[in-house]
């Protein structure tokens, strides 16, 4: 099993988004990083990247997390069928980390 991979989306010869998929979270697939260039947000790049990660994930569940303040990421995850799995307090002061999961198989 891979320990992780980085995936990049380019448009007009520039990177517009990237994501990192790894397997260090309890040996489960975990999206540890998802970034979309501000000029390309809301255009489906995040959806495309997450769907791709789901297709290559080597485990039956895929996890990710985001801060409570990151409403856009929470909306993307809910739209794609992810469910809240837990909350981690005290990583970022006053901004809890929300853990999400999706069953892939």
N, C-alpha and C positions, 0 to 999 in steps of 0.2 A: 504494500500500500504506500502511495506517495505520502510525504510529510506535508506537501503543500504546493500550490501553483499560483502564479499571477496571470491574470487575464486582462488584456488591454483592448479598448475600442478606439479606433482612429477615424477621423473624418477630416477631409481637406488637409491631409498631411500633418495633423496634430492629434495628440492624445486627448480624447474627450471624456474618457472614463476608464477606470480600472478596478479590479477586485482581486482579493486574495482568498483562496480556498485552502484550508489546512485541516489536519486531522489530529491536532494536539489537544482538543477539548474532549476528554474522556473517550478518545479513539473514535469520535464522531466527526462528520463533516461540519465545518464551522467557517462561515464567511467572516473573516477577521477584519476585512477592510473593503469598503465599497465607496468609491469616490467618483462623482460626476462633475465635470467642469461646470461652473455656474451658468455659462451661456448655453449649455445643452440640457439642463435640468428640465423635467416636464416633457421631454420629447421621446421617451421610451428607452433611453439608453440604460437606465437602471434596471428596468424590467427585462430588457434583453440580456444584460449581464447576469442577473439573478437566475433567470430561466436557463441560461447556459450552464451556470454552476450546478443547478439542480440536475441537469442532464449528464454531467460528468462526475457528480458526487459518487463516491465509492461506498457510502454507507446508506442504510435505509432511512435515516433521519438527517436533516440538515438544520443546524443551529446558526444563529447570529445574535448580535446584541446591538443596542443603541441607547443613547441617553434619553431620559424622559423629555428633555427639551427638544429633541430631534423629531418633531412632529412629521416632517416630510418622510423620513425613513420609516417611521411607524405606519404611516399611510400606505407606503409601498408594500411593506410586509403584509399588512392586513389584506390589501388588494390581491396579493399573490397567494393567499391562503395560509400564512403563518399564524401561529397561535402563541400567545404569551405563555412562557414556561416558568418564569421566575423573575425576581427583582433582586439586584445586588446593591446594597447601600454602602456608602462611604468610599467608593472608588473616586468619584468626582464630588467634591463637597457640594451638597445641596442639589445634586442632579443625578438621581439613581439610574443605574444601568438596567435596562429591560432586556431580558433574554427571550428570544423567540425560537420556535421550532416548527418544522414542517415534515410530516411523514411523506417520503418519496415513493415507497413501495408498500 
